[in-house]
């Protein structure tokens, strides 16, 4: 039975009760999920992730910044709140924020033509070269294909940032300018190079001085080359022939503004607090960027396609999805989300902001398992949104298992369908020689010990054995097993000489940065000579 309060109740006592209830509700609303530690442990076990770091920011406060697991498989050193992880494409928001400071200072505009800031900037299409703005560099609508040109830096190459910018002119568009969304890295790197062009200060130093130092991000670096002996950083991990292994750190300096930052849970919490506070410092007067710039960076620029997610993830289908400036926008359970993911060899990360709830979540991992960070993210969001519990670990794992099963079936079907009795049209030594791709440059095929070996001349780790597949198609089986295998198919002229060769990834799950499909290999000379080591 519900009793009405007695009129004789003291007003002061009543007020005290209300204050106590309000405080209790506030404490409850700001606290992370009570089972967060066990949920993270379960996610790490399900997805075989050695180490993680998680940060949650609510109402301007860091409610948790914590490490889980170990930095390196086979060792016992634990991850803590200061352990650095590669954050990959979450770097893009730092590059955009750096540019925003220059917009605030009147040194540039989002809509400045790129060629005016970077003399010599040229795209394949002269119209695009003239019309492309800084805003266009940041919004994945250039007309280039998904990940086009990423082989210029991934795996680690000898090309510099300026080399890569120069090579943009040789990359054929896949769609018309500003008509389609296709994620790219090269133009974000190009955007970062506008900073030294305008200020005389490198992107690297500008990020260190204007952002890291201002936010007390003392454990963050712009390059893993900045690591010193004894530093608290994680090793990358990945599956090699089905087994989780420690990988080598990947040097991404030549595409730094698109993805080279390493950071930790404690530092990323400071970054999230600033973002949720619209660029204003919380611990002192002043701003990194104005509220107007914050609104611009969170405003839709490019519409993203919305597809039906797999059934276990049906609840995650958004009503809208856009790309802004360094951030992705979508909705979940009636709230607008502002976020980004990041991935480099052996690491994936997630940063998510919920402005309406003044909530931010960061998940850093040292293995390439998106389901691990997403299951934790949505568990945290559901807790703060007061939603019924969902087993996101099971949902994301079932989707991953289904994708791997489907990919295995596709590969098995291709294997079964190949003509094993077919032979190459030419003697093997006739395929040897130097080939050129318009944007990548030289790729050499050697005739060696009775077989063929392919090398990407500016990518030291890309050395592979060409195994005959069928007819004039071979499979490049890379000796570095972290690189995705690729088919290479040769086309012949009427006289039997080689006209060209095209490539394609073997696995449908290959990362889009292995953009073999964008290469067109042409013999470097009309009549190639045998190349031997």
N, C-alpha and C positions, 0 to 999 in steps of 0.2 A: 504494500500500500504506500502511496506517495502522500507525504504530509506537506501542507503549506507551512512556510516559516511563521513562527509566532511573532506577533507585532511587538511584543515586549523585548525582542532580541536587540541587543545593543548594536547601534549602527557602526561603531568602531570595530566591534568584533566581526560584524558582517563584512566590512571592508577588508579586514585581515584575512578572512576566509577566501574572498575573491582574489586577493593578491597571492595567497598561497597556491590556490588552484591555477592561476595564471602562470606562476613561476614553474609549477610542476609540468603544465602543458608545454611551456616554452622549452624546458629541459628535455622533455620527451621528443619534441619536434626537431631539436638541433642534434640529438645524439644519433650516431650511425646505427645500423641494424645490430641488435644485441648478439646475433650469431655470425657477425661478419668474419671473425677469425676462422671459425669452423667452415664457413662457406668458401672462403678463399682457399683453405686447405683442400677442400673437396674438389674445387675447380682445378687446382694445380695437379691433383692426383688424376682426375678424369682426363685432362689434356696433356699430362706428362710435361709439366712446366717446372724446371728446377727452382726458379726464383721469381718473386713479384714484389712490387711496392705499390701501395694504395694510399691515396690522399683524398679526403673529403673536406670540403669547405662549406660552411653554412652560416648565413647571416654575418659574413665578414670574419668568422672565426675558423681556424683550422681545427676541426673536431677529431681528425685522425690523420697522421702521416707516418706510415709504418711499413717495415719490410717483412717479407715472409720467405722461407726457404733459404736456398744457398746461392751464392754468386756464381759458382762454377760446379758443374756436375763432377762428382768424385771427390770434392773437397768439402770441408765443413764450415768455411767462413760464411756467416749468415748475411743475408741482405738486411740493411737497415734503412732508415728514412733518408740517409745521405748517399746511398749507393747509386751510382750513375748508370743509367740505361740509355741506349740510343733511342731518341724519340721520333726519328724518321720525319715523316711529313707534318708532324705537329710543329716542326720548324717553320713551316710556311706562315703561321700566324705571327711568329716573331718578325719575319721579314716584312709582313704587311704592317705590323705595328711600327717598325722602324721607318717605313715609308710614310706612315701617318704623321710621325713627328715632323717630317720635312714638309708635309702638306700644311700642318699647323704653323710652321715657321715661314710659309709663303715661298719656299724654295722650289716647290713643284706642285703640280695638280694631278689628281688621278687621271685626268683626261688629256694630259700632255701627250702628243705623239712621241712614240719611243725614239724614232730616229733623231728627234731634236735633243734628246738627252743622251743617246748613245750613237754618236756619228758612225756611220758605216753599218748600222743595223739594217739587215735585209732579210726578208722572207722570200719564199719561192714565188709568190704572186706579187708583182709590183704594187698592185692596189692595196694589198694587205700591208706591205712594207710602209706605205705612206699613211694608212689609216689606223694602224694598230696603236693603241694607247697603253699607258701604264695599267689602267683598269683592265684592259684586255689580257695583259700578261698574267693577271691574277685570277682569272675567272674561267679558264679551261674552255674557251670558245673560239680558239684561233683557227679551227679548221683542220689542225693536225689530228692524226689518229691517236688512239689510246696508247699512251706510253711511247709514242713515236720518238725515236732517237735515243732512247734510254741506254742502248748498248754503247753509246759514247762514254758513259761513265760507269755502267754496271754490267759485269763485274769491274773492279777497279781498273781504270785505263790510264794511259799516259797523257791524255788530252787535258788541256787547261780550260778554265772557264771561258776565256776569250776564244780559244780554238772552237769550243762547242757553239758559242754564239755565232761565229763566222759560218759554221756548217748548217745553221738553220736555213740558209738560202737554197740548200739542195734537197730539202725535205718536202716531197709532194704532199699537198693537202688531201685529206680524205673526205672533206665536206666543205661547203662554202663558209666564208668568214662569218662568225657570230651566229651560225644557224644551229649548231649542235654542241652538246656537252661531250668532251672527251678529255679525261684527266691527263695532265702532262706535268713533267718536272722541269724540262729545259727552259720554259718561259718564266718559271718562278726563279730559277737561277739567274736568268737575264734581268728580271726585276730587281734582284738583289744587287746586281752590278751597277744599277743606276745610282746606288748610294755613294760609291766612291767617285762616280762621274760627277755628282752634284757637290759632294762635301770634301773630296780628297782623302777621305778616311775609308779604309776597306770595310766591306760588310762585316767581316769577322771582328774587327776592332769596334765598329759601331755597336754591334750587338753586345759585346763585352762591356763597353763604357756606358751606353745609354740605357740598356735594359738590365743586364745582369747586375751591374754595380748598383743601379738605382733601386732594384728590388731585393738586394741582399741575396741574390742567387749565387752564393759563393762556391757552390759545389757543381756548377754547370760549366760546360765548355762548348765551344763551337766546332771542335774537331777532336777526335780521339787521339790525334797527335799531341794534344795538350796534356794527355795523361802523364803523370809522373810516378816513379816507383813508390809504392805504398799507398797510392790513391785508392779510394773506395769505389771501384767500378765492377760491373758485372761482365762476365763472358757471354758471348752469343751462343745459342744452341739451335740446332736444326736436325731434321731427319735426313740421314744419308743412307740410301738403300734400305730404308725402313727402320733404321736404328737411330735414336737420339744421340747426337755427338756434340762435342764442343767445336765451335767454328772459330776461324780467325776473324779478328776485327776488320771490318771493311772500311777503307779510307774513302770518304765521300767528299773530300775537300773541293774537287772540281765541280761539284754541283751543290756546294754548301748551303746557299740560301733556300734550297728546296728540301733539305733533309739531313744536315750533318750534326745537329745539336745533340749532346748527351746531357741529361739532367736527372734529377732525383725527386722523390716524393715531396720532400720538404720544400725544395725550390719551386717545383711546379705548383705547389699549394699557394705560394706567394704570387705566382703568375696568374693563377685562377682568381685569387682575391682581387687583384688589380682589374682583371677583365670584368668581373661582376660589379666592381665599383666604377665602371665606365671610365677607366684610365686615371682615376684619382688615387693617390697614395693613401693608404689607411693609417699609417703610423706617423705621418707628418704632412705638412702643407705641400701643395704642388701636385702636378700631374705629369704623367708620361705622355698622354695625348688627351685631347679635349673630348667632351661628351659627344660633340658633333661627329668627330672621327669615329668614335665607338659605334654610333648609330650607323654610319656608312659601312663600317666593316662587318656589321651584322645585318645589312640590308640585302635582299635577294638581287642577284645579278644574272645568274644563268639557271634556267629551269632544268631540273634533273628528271629523268624518266622515273616513273613509279611502276614497278613490277610486283606481281603477287609473290610474296615470300613463300618458302616451303611451308607446308601445313603446320609443323611444330612451332613456327615463328609467325603465324598468321596475325597475332595480336600486335606485332611490330609494324604492320603496314601503315605508312603515314597518309595523312590527307594532303600534305604538300611536301615537296623536297626541292631545295634550291642550293646553289653554291653562292656564297657571298664573297668577301675579300679575305681569304685565308681561313675561312670557316664554312662548314656545311650547316644547313638549316633544315629542320624537319620537325614533326610533332610526335608526341607520344602521350596518350591519355589526357589530351586536351591542353598540354603544355608545349610551348615552343622550346626546342632543343637547339643549342648552338654548339657544334663540336667538330672534332676531326679525329681521324686515326693516323697512325704512322707505322711504317714497316720498313726495316732494312734487314740485311742478312742476320738472322738469329735473334731479332727483337721485333715485337709489335707493341703498340701503345694506343691508349685511348684517352682523350680529354673531352669532357662533356660539361656544358654549362646549362643551367635551367634558370634563366633570369627571373621568371615570375616567382620562383621559390628561393631566390638568392642562394642557389645551390651549385656546387661544382664538384666533379668527380674526376680523378686521375687514376689510371691503372697502367703500370709499366711492367713488361714481362721480358724474360730473357729466353723465350722460345717463340717460334712462329705459329702461334695458335690464337687466332682471332676469337674463337669461342670462349677461351679462358677469360679474356678481358670483358667481352660482351656479357657473359653470364653474371659476372660480378657487378658490372655497371647496372644492369636492369634489376638485379636484386636490391641494390642500394636505392635506385629510383623508386621501385615499388614500395620500399619501406617508408621513404619520405612522402610518397603520394598516398600512403595509407591504403594500399591495394592488397587484395588477397595474395598470398604467397604462390609463386610459380616456380617450378623446378627448371630454371633456365639452364642449368648445367646439363640436364638430360636433353632438353630441347636442342641446344646448340651442338651437343655431341652427336645426337641422332642425325642432324643435318650434315655435320662433317663426315660421319661414317657413310651416309648415303652418297655424298659427293665423291668420296674416295672409291666407293663401290662402283658408281657409274663410270668414273674415269678408268678404273681397272678394266671394266667390261669393254669400253671403247678401244682401249689399247689391245686387249685380247682379240677383239673382232678384227682390228687392223692387222694384227699378227696372223690370224687365221686366213685372212683374205689375200695376203701377199703371194705373189708367184715366186716360190722359192727356186723354181727351175729356170727362171729367166736369168739372163746374163747382161752385163753392161754392153752398150753398143761399141765401145772402144776399149782397147787395151788400157789397163789401169794407169799406166804412165802418161797416157794422153790427157788425163784429167788434171794432171799436176801442172802448177804454174801460179802466177800471181794474178789475182782478180782484184778489181776495184769496185767498191760501192760508192755511189755519188756522195753520200754523206759520211759513211763510216770511214772509207779509205781502203787501204790494202788488206786483203785476206789471202793468205798463201796456202796452197795445197801442195804438200811434198809427197813424192814417191819414195818410200822408205821401207827397206826390208820386205819388198814384195807387196806392200800395202800402201794406203793413202792416209796422210795425217794432215788435218786442217789446223791452221793457227790464225787467230785474229791478231794482226801484227801490233796493234796498240793496246791489247788487253793480255797481259802476260799469262794469266791463268787459263785463257781459252785455247787450250791445246787438246785436240780430240782425234780419236781414230775413226776413220770413215769405214763403216761396216756396210757391205752391200745389202740393200733392202730388196729392191726389185728393179728390173730394167735400168734406167739411168738415175735411180734414186738411191741415195746412201743415207745412213744414219750416223750423225756426228755424236759419238759417245765420248763425252768430255772426261779427261783424266781427273780433273777436279770435280768430284761427284756432287758438289753443291750447285753446279751449273746444269740447267735443264737441257736434256738431249734434244737434238733437232734433226729433222729431215732436210736433205739438200738434193734438189732435183735439177739435173742438167738438161738444157735444150740444145739441139744441134742444128747447124746450118745444113743446107742441101749437100754441101761437099763433105759433110761428116765432121767439120770442125765445131768447136763449142761456141754457141752463140751467147748463152747466159746461164745463170743458175739462180734458183730461188730457194728460200728456206722457210721452215715452219716448225713450231714446237711439236714434239711428240705427244706430250701429255696435255689434255685439256685443262689441267689444273696449273699449268705453268704460269708463273708470275708474269703480269703484262709487261714488265720491264725487260723481259727477254723478247724483244720485239723483232724476232727473226723475219716475220712476214713483211717487214718494211724494207728489207734489203733486196737489192737486185745486183747480183754479181756479174760483172763483165770482164772478159779477159783483158789484162793490162796491155797486151800487144796482139796484133792480128793473128800471128802464128806463135803460140806459146811454146816455150822450150821446156823440157823436162827439168824439174827442180828437185835436186837431191841434197840431202844433208851430208 
